[in-house]
Amino acid sequence: MLTKALIFAAGLGTRLQPLTLTTPKALVTVAGKTLLEHQLLKLKQAGFTHVVINIHHLAQQIVDFVRQNNHFGLTIHFSDETQQLLDTGGGLVHAAPWLQGNHPFLVCNADILSDINLNQFYQFHRLQPDCPLATLAVQQRASARQLLFNQQLRLCGWQNINTGKVKLAQPCPQPMPFAFSGFHIIEPAIFALAPTSGAFSIIDLYLQLAAAQPIAAFVHQPRRWFDVGTPQALQTANKVWAQEG
């Protein structure tokens, strides 16, 4: 039962400046709707009922926006990082009080627009025989940073193509590289294995855990996928979503 989700919306959005000097990235609009609204409506359509949003940069604007829209008919909590930006791993741990339980939860970025089928994603995770700690949506896409998976599609490493840097979590003959799509399904058991505080990357956490815990890949090729992090990407996303809805 996938009813809980965490949206990462705390980022500074530096690549979108000067727009994000006065507007949090999650409230940047694409085709007449904020990125946050796009994500919340997608979650609601997929059957989610409880959503946590982490906030840091211009946090009150996000809180006000959600309240002005009656929480979009969802139960929404805010994970407040205004005192310290905790990165993705620390942000996940900070939001743990709302995500604990007996069922997996979804994690996604506010600035990723995609037509990924969330229900299909969940069913894939649930039916894996080795009960992965997390399943990461990945795709074949040009990206400087690639996750490496073995032939069983279990995470075994990471590489930066530009710098040549490689991190291996376990031996990985014939690794298959994929770009991360920004959507995860995670089991609450991860909280007992993660650091309890501080700022750290969730990808680094996965790489630390992958030696002993299965971290699975959900390979998909979305028709539409945008990381709306740059002015050019924002312009392209506006065109595509305005045309197709």
Secondary structure, DSSP 8 states (H G I E B T S, - for coil): ---EEEEE-----GGGTTGGGTS-GGG-EETTEEHHHHHHHHHHHTT--EEEEEE-TTHHHHHHHHHHTGGGGSEEEEEE-SS---HHHHHHHHTHHHH-SSS-EEEEETTEEE---HHHHHHHHHT-TT--SEEEEEE----SEEEEE-TTSBEEEEEETTT--EEESS--SS-EEEEEEEEEEE-GGGGGTS-SSS---HHHHHHHHTTTS-EEEEE---S-EEE--SHHHHHHHHHHHHHH-
